[in-house]
Amino acid sequence: MDFARQVQLARFPAGVVVTVRGTPEGRIFQAAQPGRGLELLLTTDAVKMYGEGPTVALALERLKKVSETGLPAVGDDGTYVRAVFVGD
């Protein structure tokens, strides 16, 4: 399933934009709305340990829960609060 479809099915609150980008450490999922947002780093080790589907589903679920309760403010320097999902 493509990422856009997964985000659509997760039913994020209105106005929340969810994106993903690759990094050497893994993938960074970002939920954002004007002036607010959260990043979740899903490490490559976590994907290897738990599998692609379950880790992406957990990342989206975590971002959705935070989005529903209120995303943290973006820092003055434009940085987002970041959570990390690592393999054991």
C-alpha positions in Angstrom: 0.0 0.0 0.0 1.3 3.4 -0.8 2.1 5.9 2.0 -0.5 8.5 1.0 -3.2 5.8 1.2 -1.9 4.7 4.6 -2.1 8.3 5.9 -5.6 8.7 4.5 -6.8 5.5 6.2 -5.3 6.6 9.5 -7.7 9.6 9.5 -5.5 12.3 11.0 -7.3 15.4 12.3 -8.2 18.0 9.7 -5.3 20.3 8.8 -2.5 17.9 9.8 -0.1 17.1 7.0 1.9 13.8 7.3 5.1 13.2 5.3 8.0 10.8 5.4 11.6 11.1 4.2 14.6 8.8 4.3 17.8 9.4 6.2 20.9 7.3 6.8 19.5 6.3 10.2 16.0 5.4 9.0 12.9 7.2 8.1 11.5 10.4 9.6 7.7 10.7 9.8 6.4 14.2 10.4 3.0 15.4 11.4 2.6 19.1 11.0 0.2 22.0 11.0 1.0 25.7 11.0 3.5 26.4 13.9 3.2 22.9 15.3 4.6 19.5 14.6 6.3 16.3 15.7 8.9 14.1 14.0 9.2 10.4 14.6 12.5 8.7 13.6 11.8 5.1 12.7 15.3 3.5 12.8 16.4 1.0 10.2 17.1 -1.5 13.0 13.5 -1.2 14.2 12.2 -2.0 10.7 14.5 -5.0 10.5 13.4 -6.3 13.9 9.7 -5.7 13.8 8.9 -5.6 10.0 7.9 -2.9 7.6 4.1 -3.0 8.0 4.0 -3.1 11.8 6.5 -0.3 12.3 4.9 2.1 9.8 1.5 1.4 11.4 2.9 2.1 14.8 4.6 5.3 13.6 1.4 6.6 12.1 -0.7 5.6 15.1 1.7 7.5 17.4 1.7 10.6 15.3 -2.1 10.5 15.1 -2.5 10.3 18.9 -0.2 13.3 19.4 -2.1 15.1 16.6 -5.4 14.5 18.3 -4.2 15.8 21.7 -2.1 18.7 20.3 1.1 18.8 18.4 4.0 20.6 20.2 5.1 24.0 19.0 7.8 24.2 16.4 11.0 25.7 17.9 12.1 29.2 17.3 14.8 27.8 15.0 12.2 25.8 13.0 13.0 22.4 14.5 10.4 19.9 15.5 10.3 17.8 18.7 11.5 14.4 17.7 10.7 11.0 19.1 12.6 7.8 18.2 11.4 4.3 17.6 14.4 1.9 17.8 15.0 -1.8 17.6 15.9 -3.6 20.8 
